[in-house]
């Protein structure tokens, strides 16, 4: 059985994802084999919040070049998590907005 920290890898801190923090919408990089139920349980266990909705998407790696050598970055999975209105916010994102 996977732990919650195996499912949630890291938060995605971008300008676009920070705009939605006021609406209690957070973005995380998650394990590629994690499903929505596992992501919901992991977020609720780690941060002690109530999750209303989870959307997931697979992000394809970008092509990168260095001189004549080319390759691709790794593919990864992203989860957009919406918290319920009566839930508290995630403190990790508090000072960044």
C-alpha positions in Angstrom: 0.0 0.0 0.0 1.3 3.5 -0.9 1.6 6.2 1.7 0.1 9.6 1.1 3.6 11.0 0.5 4.2 8.5 -2.3 1.0 9.7 -4.1 1.6 13.5 -3.7 5.1 14.4 -5.1 5.2 18.2 -4.9 3.0 21.3 -5.3 3.1 23.1 -8.6 4.0 26.8 -8.0 3.3 28.8 -11.1 1.7 32.2 -11.7 -1.4 30.6 -13.1 -1.8 28.1 -10.3 -1.4 30.9 -7.6 -4.3 32.9 -9.0 -6.7 30.1 -8.0 -5.5 29.8 -4.3 -8.1 32.4 -3.3 -10.8 30.1 -4.7 -9.3 27.2 -2.8 -8.0 25.5 -5.9 -4.5 23.9 -5.6 -2.3 22.1 -8.1 0.0 19.2 -7.3 2.3 16.8 -9.2 1.2 13.3 -8.3 2.3 9.8 -9.0 1.6 8.6 -12.6 -0.4 5.6 -11.4 -2.5 7.4 -8.8 -6.2 7.7 -9.3 -8.6 10.4 -8.1 -9.7 8.5 -4.9 -6.1 8.0 -3.8 -5.2 11.7 -4.5 -8.3 12.8 -2.5 -7.4 10.6 0.5 -3.7 11.7 0.4 -4.5 15.4 0.4 -7.0 15.1 3.2 -4.5 13.0 5.2 -1.5 15.3 4.7 -3.1 18.7 5.0 -6.2 17.9 7.1 -8.7 19.6 4.7 -11.9 18.5 3.0 -11.6 17.9 -0.8 -14.6 18.6 -2.9 -13.3 17.7 -6.4 -10.2 16.3 -8.1 -9.3 16.7 -11.8 -6.2 15.0 -13.2 -4.3 15.3 -16.4 -1.2 13.7 -18.0 1.4 16.3 -19.0 3.7 15.3 -21.9 7.4 16.1 -21.5 8.7 19.0 -23.6 11.4 18.5 -26.2 14.7 19.9 -25.1 17.9 20.5 -27.0 21.5 21.2 -26.0 23.5 21.9 -29.1 23.1 19.0 -31.5 21.8 16.7 -28.8 18.0 16.5 -28.3 15.8 14.7 -25.9 12.6 14.9 -24.0 11.7 15.8 -20.4 9.8 13.1 -18.4 6.0 12.9 -18.7 4.2 13.6 -15.4 0.7 13.7 -13.9 -1.0 16.8 -12.6 -3.9 17.0 -10.1 -6.1 20.1 -9.7 -7.7 19.9 -6.2 -10.7 22.0 -5.2 -11.5 22.2 -1.5 -14.9 22.6 0.0 -16.1 26.1 1.1 -16.1 25.2 4.8 -12.6 23.7 4.7 -9.6 25.5 5.9 -6.8 26.6 3.4 -3.5 24.8 2.9 -0.8 26.7 4.8 1.9 25.8 2.3 0.5 28.3 -0.2 -0.3 31.1 2.2 2.7 33.4 1.9 3.1 33.1 -1.9 0.1 35.0 -3.0 
